[in-house]
């Protein structure tokens, strides 16, 4: 069963623009990851993850613009709720990507459970948000 764009927006609080940015960055990330794993080019893990970091920055900028526009149109409460949810979500995703990149660069530093902890927290937030919708 596939979700509609409206259901994705309700459950995750992300728009079509944010999804498009994530998909484009994930495509470039996949190309870099394939080249790195096949040893075609010698690049660092930080460079491989750069498209994902750029996508997070662009989505954060988009969230701030939407917040300002909603605030100007006198929708203060929805603006703060949407901005808070989106920034927490972006922060947890960025933290996961950062920790994973750090783990791949310096292996003995973290356990994978510590690296995955932002995703566990994000899944809990999504479950709470899902319960609030119904």
Backbone as ProteinMPNN parsed JSONL, in Angstrom:
{"seq_chain_A": "XXXXXXXXXXXXXXXXXXXXXXXXXXXXXXXXXXXXXXXXXXXXXXXXXXXXXXXXXXXXXXXXXXXXXXXXXXXXXXXXXXXXXXXXXXXXXXXXXXXXXXXXXXXXXXXXXXXXXXXXXXXXXXXXXXXXXX", "coords_chain_A": {"N_chain_A": [[0.833, -1.168, 0.0], [0.641, 2.111, -0.961], [1.336, 5.414, 0.138], [-0.474, 8.462, -0.168], [0.422, 11.794, -1.293], [-0.731, 13.66, 0.375], [-1.226, 12.151, 2.709], [1.399, 11.54, 3.446], [2.28, 14.091, 3.989], [0.659, 14.682, 6.207], [1.449, 12.718, 8.106], [4.291, 12.817, 8.283], [4.892, 15.475, 8.019], [6.179, 16.723, 5.892], [6.754, 18.349, 2.757], [6.069, 18.22, -0.826], [8.164, 19.49, -2.109], [10.289, 19.22, -0.284], [10.549, 16.443, -0.3], [11.327, 16.065, -2.968], [13.825, 17.332, -2.957], [15.214, 15.673, -1.151], [15.147, 13.227, -2.585], [16.614, 13.875, -4.92], [19.111, 14.506, -3.781], [19.677, 12.063, -2.612], [20.023, 10.494, -4.864], [22.414, 11.538, -5.972], [24.081, 11.02, -3.793], [23.978, 8.212, -3.826], [25.349, 7.642, -6.195], [27.92, 8.643, -5.562], [28.457, 6.953, -3.372], [28.501, 4.437, -4.584], [30.705, 4.743, -6.324], [32.694, 5.118, -4.389], [32.616, 2.677, -2.944], [33.218, 0.815, -4.922], [35.786, 1.44, -5.385], [36.522, 3.127, -7.422], [37.092, 5.836, -7.423], [39.024, 7.727, -5.134], [37.724, 9.023, -2.481], [36.744, 10.882, 0.423], [34.636, 9.873, 3.196], [33.197, 11.999, 4.108], [32.886, 13.616, 1.872], [31.307, 11.934, 0.343], [28.922, 11.972, 1.78], [28.18, 14.6, 1.506], [26.103, 15.527, -0.387], [23.764, 14.814, 1.043], [24.009, 16.339, 3.36], [23.842, 18.882, 2.241], [21.226, 18.797, 1.252], [19.816, 18.677, 3.67], [20.444, 21.217, 4.666], [19.238, 22.869, 2.715], [16.556, 22.109, 3.025], [16.161, 22.933, 5.653], [16.418, 25.694, 5.311], [14.182, 26.109, 3.686], [12.158, 25.45, 5.513], [12.413, 27.535, 7.366], [11.708, 29.719, 5.732], [9.028, 29.06, 5.142], [7.982, 29.218, 7.729], [8.303, 31.959, 8.3], [6.611, 33.043, 6.339], [4.144, 31.961, 7.119], [3.925, 33.142, 9.612], [3.777, 35.843, 8.952], [1.311, 35.849, 7.71], [-0.371, 35.737, 9.831], [-0.682, 33.282, 11.161], [0.266, 32.148, 13.722], [0.458, 30.044, 15.712], [0.198, 27.528, 14.159], [2.458, 27.969, 12.568], [4.63, 27.929, 14.374], [4.364, 25.328, 15.423], [4.675, 23.705, 13.115], [7.229, 24.493, 12.274], [8.76, 23.8, 14.528], [8.399, 20.969, 14.608], [9.453, 20.247, 12.07], [12.109, 21.187, 12.231], [13.118, 19.675, 14.385], [12.905, 17.139, 13.287], [14.636, 17.407, 11.029], [17.02, 17.944, 12.396], [17.455, 15.528, 13.813], [17.752, 13.714, 11.688], [19.98, 14.828, 10.398], [21.839, 14.54, 12.488], [21.998, 11.732, 12.648], [23.134, 11.174, 10.092], [25.559, 12.535, 10.324], [26.774, 11.195, 12.524], [26.947, 8.611, 11.433], [28.665, 9.037, 9.261], [30.923, 9.849, 10.665], [31.415, 7.499, 12.091], [32.065, 5.767, 10.008], [34.397, 6.949, 9.14], [36.177, 6.944, 11.37], [36.363, 4.043, 12.685], [36.531, 2.676, 15.411], [35.21, 4.359, 17.208], [32.365, 4.688, 17.878], [29.517, 2.65, 18.797], [27.187, 0.888, 16.697], [24.641, 1.08, 17.681], [24.631, 3.494, 19.041], [24.985, 5.214, 16.901], [22.624, 4.816, 15.492], [20.726, 5.814, 17.229], [19.503, 8.475, 16.905], [17.656, 7.88, 14.862], [15.984, 6.058, 16.127], [14.816, 7.693, 18.046], [13.518, 9.511, 16.363], [11.672, 7.781, 15.134], [10.03, 7.227, 17.308], [8.929, 9.771, 17.754], [7.481, 10.046, 15.358], [5.602, 8.01, 15.678], [4.19, 9.013, 17.896], [3.159, 11.334, 16.762], [1.54, 10.19, 14.796], [-0.381, 8.968, 16.405], [-1.644, 11.197, 17.428], [-2.975, 12.153, 15.231], [-5.153, 10.547, 14.761]], "CA_chain_A": [[0.0, 0.0, 0.0], [1.4, 3.344, -1.061], [0.714, 6.574, 0.739], [-0.623, 9.636, -1.023], [1.225, 12.93, -0.857], [-1.436, 14.279, 1.503], [-0.979, 11.319, 3.894], [2.801, 11.732, 3.829], [2.355, 15.418, 4.605], [0.049, 14.617, 7.535], [2.201, 11.856, 9.025], [5.681, 13.225, 8.469], [5.011, 16.921, 8.023], [7.081, 17.192, 4.844], [6.065, 18.727, 1.532], [6.591, 17.632, -2.066], [9.453, 20.131, -2.366], [11.291, 18.579, 0.573], [10.739, 15.084, -0.817], [12.105, 16.171, -4.204], [15.222, 17.634, -2.6], [15.803, 14.463, -0.582], [15.345, 12.232, -3.638], [17.732, 14.31, -5.77], [20.365, 14.355, -3.035], [19.935, 10.64, -2.42], [20.538, 9.992, -6.131], [23.829, 11.916, -6.051], [24.734, 10.253, -2.727], [24.103, 6.822, -4.287], [26.433, 7.601, -7.18], [29.172, 8.777, -4.817], [28.655, 5.755, -2.561], [28.891, 3.355, -5.496], [32.082, 4.985, -6.746], [33.581, 4.902, -3.234], [32.67, 1.252, -2.591], [33.884, 0.08, -5.997], [37.158, 1.941, -5.419], [36.775, 3.811, -8.69], [37.762, 7.074, -7.047], [39.373, 7.774, -3.709], [37.16, 10.204, -1.841], [36.467, 10.657, 1.841], [33.232, 9.65, 3.523], [32.561, 13.304, 4.263], [32.493, 14.051, 0.532], [30.201, 11.072, -0.079], [27.714, 12.407, 2.48], [27.934, 16.014, 1.254], [24.77, 15.817, -0.942], [22.744, 14.696, 2.081], [24.142, 17.507, 4.223], [23.324, 20.03, 1.483], [19.767, 18.665, 1.235], [19.332, 19.077, 4.995], [20.551, 22.674, 4.763], [18.202, 23.457, 1.867], [15.257, 21.874, 3.658], [16.104, 23.823, 6.81], [16.15, 27.031, 4.777], [12.781, 26.09, 3.249], [11.322, 25.461, 6.727], [12.456, 28.891, 7.909], [10.919, 30.571, 4.833], [7.613, 28.747, 5.371], [7.644, 29.762, 9.051], [8.169, 33.409, 8.18], [5.4, 33.337, 5.558], [2.967, 31.665, 7.938], [3.888, 34.14, 10.678], [3.312, 37.092, 8.359], [-0.122, 35.716, 7.409], [-1.06, 35.678, 11.13], [-0.908, 31.904, 11.61], [1.405, 31.996, 14.619], [0.528, 28.72, 16.328], [0.607, 26.506, 13.187], [3.82, 28.236, 12.098], [5.582, 27.446, 15.375], [4.272, 23.866, 15.505], [5.266, 23.108, 11.917], [8.664, 24.758, 12.301], [9.354, 22.974, 15.58], [8.425, 19.565, 14.171], [10.367, 20.086, 10.937], [13.501, 21.372, 12.66], [13.509, 18.5, 15.179], [13.073, 16.046, 12.324], [15.871, 17.657, 10.283], [18.15, 17.811, 13.315], [17.705, 14.108, 14.09], [18.271, 13.093, 10.465], [21.35, 15.326, 10.24], [22.67, 13.919, 13.517], [22.249, 10.359, 12.215], [24.076, 11.188, 8.973], [26.851, 12.971, 10.848], [27.357, 10.108, 13.32], [27.297, 7.508, 10.531], [29.871, 9.433, 8.53], [32.008, 9.814, 11.638], [31.675, 6.083, 12.379], [32.754, 5.18, 8.854], [35.725, 7.546, 9.046], [36.959, 6.44, 12.501], [35.524, 2.927, 13.131], [36.378, 2.235, 16.802], [34.701, 5.408, 18.057], [30.997, 4.5, 18.342], [28.781, 1.448, 18.432], [26.123, 1.225, 15.752], [23.441, 1.464, 18.43], [24.745, 4.927, 19.296], [24.802, 5.897, 15.624], [21.212, 4.705, 15.105], [19.827, 6.369, 18.246], [18.614, 9.525, 16.403], [16.548, 7.288, 14.101], [15.053, 5.482, 17.093], [14.069, 8.818, 18.621], [12.634, 10.015, 15.313], [10.549, 6.84, 14.957], [9.118, 7.447, 18.433], [8.198, 11.012, 17.479], [6.517, 9.793, 14.279], [4.499, 7.232, 16.252], [3.389, 9.935, 18.706], [2.426, 12.208, 15.825], [0.496, 9.359, 14.194], [-1.47, 8.78, 17.389], [-2.356, 12.455, 17.576], [-3.792, 12.411, 14.04], [-6.4, 9.753, 14.744]], "C_chain_A": [[0.89, 1.248, 0.0], [0.615, 4.492, -0.442], [0.57, 7.688, -0.292], [0.238, 10.758, -0.475], [0.586, 13.621, 0.345], [-1.209, 13.486, 2.79], [0.46, 11.461, 4.376], [2.966, 13.083, 4.517], [1.756, 15.406, 6.003], [0.928, 13.847, 8.516], [3.592, 12.389, 9.329], [5.872, 14.728, 8.507], [5.982, 17.449, 6.997], [6.286, 17.424, 3.562], [6.697, 18.035, 0.328], [7.958, 18.213, -2.407], [10.57, 19.473, -1.546], [11.582, 17.149, 0.117], [11.588, 15.105, -2.076], [13.574, 16.463, -3.913], [15.9, 16.397, -2.028], [16.068, 13.402, -1.65], [16.511, 12.598, -4.549], [19.062, 14.136, -5.05], [20.703, 12.882, -2.81], [20.456, 10.004, -3.704], [22.022, 10.3, -6.268], [24.637, 11.157, -4.991], [24.965, 8.808, -3.163], [25.218, 6.667, -5.308], [27.781, 7.693, -6.483], [29.477, 7.517, -4.002], [29.099, 4.576, -3.415], [30.327, 3.521, -5.951], [33.064, 4.746, -5.614], [33.729, 3.413, -2.925], [33.344, 0.406, -3.667], [35.327, 0.499, -6.191], [37.507, 2.548, -6.776], [37.516, 5.126, -8.449], [38.008, 7.044, -5.545], [38.874, 9.089, -3.118], [36.852, 9.86, -0.391], [34.973, 10.425, 2.044], [32.496, 10.971, 3.666], [32.102, 13.841, 2.91], [31.342, 13.214, -0.006], [28.888, 11.556, 0.528], [27.353, 13.871, 2.223], [26.576, 16.297, 0.617], [23.654, 15.729, 0.095], [22.799, 15.883, 3.045], [23.585, 18.761, 3.539], [21.802, 19.983, 1.441], [19.172, 19.065, 2.579], [19.38, 20.594, 5.159], [19.472, 23.358, 3.923], [16.815, 23.273, 2.473], [15.095, 22.724, 4.911], [15.805, 25.255, 6.395], [14.69, 27.143, 4.337], [11.843, 26.168, 4.453], [11.283, 26.861, 7.333], [11.628, 29.842, 7.045], [9.434, 30.325, 5.042], [7.162, 29.302, 6.715], [7.423, 31.262, 8.977], [6.9, 33.77, 7.414], [4.135, 33.045, 6.344], [2.819, 32.687, 9.058], [3.351, 35.47, 10.16], [1.813, 37.029, 8.063], [-0.944, 35.45, 8.676], [-1.454, 34.26, 11.559], [0.241, 31.528, 12.539], [1.544, 30.575, 15.169], [0.884, 27.621, 15.322], [2.032, 26.707, 12.679], [4.85, 27.682, 13.078], [5.548, 25.923, 15.498], [4.948, 23.192, 14.314], [6.782, 23.289, 11.917], [9.364, 23.901, 13.356], [9.474, 21.52, 15.165], [9.456, 19.368, 13.072], [11.826, 20.233, 11.36], [13.989, 20.213, 13.527], [13.774, 17.319, 14.254], [14.374, 16.21, 11.539], [17.099, 17.486, 11.161], [18.476, 16.342, 13.584], [18.256, 13.387, 12.859], [19.709, 13.529, 10.218], [22.286, 14.672, 11.246], [22.99, 12.47, 13.168], [23.289, 10.323, 11.104], [25.477, 11.562, 9.441], [27.53, 11.848, 11.632], [27.76, 8.918, 12.448], [28.566, 7.824, 9.754], [31.095, 9.396, 9.444], [32.4, 8.38, 11.97], [32.45, 5.434, 11.241], [34.167, 5.722, 8.697], [36.659, 7.0, 10.129], [36.206, 5.286, 13.151], [35.459, 2.633, 14.624], [35.688, 3.236, 17.725], [33.339, 5.112, 18.677], [30.518, 3.088, 18.039], [27.69, 1.866, 17.452], [24.819, 1.579, 16.475], [23.459, 2.951, 18.77], [24.525, 5.741, 18.032], [23.322, 5.916, 15.236], [20.253, 5.366, 16.094], [18.988, 7.556, 17.755], [17.437, 8.979, 15.58], [15.526, 6.646, 15.027], [14.193, 6.582, 17.717], [13.087, 9.375, 17.604], [11.445, 9.084, 15.09], [9.548, 6.969, 16.098], [8.287, 8.711, 18.227], [7.145, 10.814, 16.396], [5.346, 8.973, 14.794], [3.598, 8.12, 17.112], [2.559, 10.841, 17.812], [1.299, 11.443, 15.141], [-0.674, 9.129, 15.132], [-2.269, 10.06, 17.579], [-3.273, 12.726, 16.395], [-5.117, 11.683, 14.083], [-6.993, 9.633, 16.101]], "O_chain_A": [[1.767, 1.407, 0.849], [-0.614, 4.528, -0.498], [1.407, 7.829, -1.183], [0.724, 10.692, 0.655], [1.289, 14.11, 1.23], [-1.018, 14.079, 3.852], [0.711, 11.499, 5.581], [3.697, 13.206, 5.5], [2.29, 16.055, 6.902], [1.124, 14.292, 9.647], [4.022, 12.413, 10.482], [6.902, 15.21, 8.977], [6.563, 18.517, 7.195], [5.27, 16.771, 3.321], [7.719, 17.358, 0.445], [8.818, 17.508, -2.936], [11.656, 19.207, -2.06], [12.729, 16.704, 0.148], [12.47, 14.264, -2.244], [14.462, 15.9, -4.553], [17.041, 16.1, -2.382], [17.11, 12.747, -1.62], [17.309, 11.735, -4.912], [20.034, 13.67, -5.645], [21.873, 12.5, -2.817], [21.252, 9.067, -3.644], [22.806, 9.426, -6.637], [25.748, 10.705, -5.264], [26.026, 8.241, -2.901], [25.949, 5.676, -5.291], [28.686, 6.911, -6.774], [30.623, 7.069, -3.95], [29.972, 3.806, -3.015], [31.089, 2.555, -5.967], [34.156, 4.226, -5.845], [34.836, 2.937, -2.672], [33.972, -0.606, -3.358], [36.017, -0.027, -7.064], [38.654, 2.485, -7.218], [38.443, 5.476, -9.179], [37.272, 6.404, -4.793], [39.522, 10.129, -3.241], [36.718, 8.691, -0.031], [34.157, 10.738, 1.178], [31.303, 11.054, 3.375], [31.04, 14.456, 2.817], [30.491, 13.727, -0.733], [27.856, 11.55, -0.142], [26.311, 14.332, 2.688], [25.921, 17.248, 1.043], [22.694, 16.496, 0.03], [21.763, 16.373, 3.493], [22.941, 19.594, 4.178], [21.151, 21.018, 1.579], [18.132, 19.722, 2.622], [18.462, 21.189, 5.725], [18.858, 24.325, 4.374], [15.993, 24.188, 2.434], [13.992, 23.19, 5.199], [15.028, 25.948, 7.051], [14.039, 28.157, 4.588], [10.839, 26.88, 4.41], [10.226, 27.319, 7.767], [10.914, 30.689, 7.581], [8.656, 31.276, 5.112], [6.046, 29.812, 6.818], [6.455, 31.777, 9.536], [6.19, 34.701, 7.795], [3.159, 33.79, 6.252], [1.7, 33.058, 9.414], [2.571, 36.141, 10.836], [1.121, 38.043, 8.154], [-2.084, 34.991, 8.594], [-2.458, 34.075, 12.247], [1.083, 30.698, 12.196], [2.618, 29.978, 15.098], [1.794, 26.837, 15.595], [2.735, 25.738, 12.392], [5.822, 27.045, 12.673], [6.594, 25.294, 15.66], [5.7, 22.231, 14.479], [7.528, 22.361, 11.603], [10.433, 23.345, 13.103], [10.523, 20.902, 15.345], [10.249, 18.428, 13.128], [12.685, 19.483, 10.895], [15.146, 19.809, 13.421], [14.751, 16.59, 14.425], [15.135, 15.252, 11.398], [18.11, 16.943, 10.716], [19.645, 15.956, 13.583], [19.139, 12.538, 12.984], [20.56, 12.71, 9.872], [23.404, 14.291, 10.898], [24.118, 12.019, 13.367], [24.228, 9.529, 11.162], [26.464, 10.972, 9.001], [28.714, 11.576, 11.435], [28.79, 8.288, 12.691], [29.44, 6.97, 9.608], [32.172, 8.96, 9.035], [33.584, 8.078, 12.114], [33.373, 4.653, 11.47], [35.042, 5.029, 8.177], [37.799, 6.636, 9.841], [35.461, 5.524, 14.102], [34.359, 2.347, 15.097], [35.591, 2.981, 18.925], [33.172, 5.268, 19.886], [31.038, 2.417, 17.148], [27.315, 3.037, 17.381], [23.986, 2.303, 15.929], [22.411, 3.596, 18.784], [23.949, 6.828, 18.079], [22.827, 6.914, 14.713], [19.061, 5.463, 15.804], [17.828, 7.652, 18.156], [16.348, 9.551, 15.602], [14.328, 6.682, 14.745], [12.986, 6.412, 17.893], [11.944, 9.678, 17.947], [10.326, 9.553, 14.879], [8.344, 6.835, 15.881], [7.085, 8.721, 18.494], [6.041, 11.35, 16.497], [4.207, 9.21, 14.391], [2.374, 7.993, 17.06], [1.383, 11.082, 18.084], [0.218, 11.992, 14.929], [-1.826, 9.099, 14.701], [-3.465, 9.999, 17.864], [-4.254, 13.456, 16.536], [-6.101, 12.147, 13.507], [-8.037, 9.001, 16.265]]}, "name": "protein", "num_of_chains": 1, "seq": "XXXXXXXXXXXXXXXXXXXXXXXXXXXXXXXXXXXXXXXXXXXXXXXXXXXXXXXXXXXXXXXXXXXXXXXXXXXXXXXXXXXXXXXXXXXXXXXXXXXXXXXXXXXXXXXXXXXXXXXXXXXXXXXXXXXXXX"}
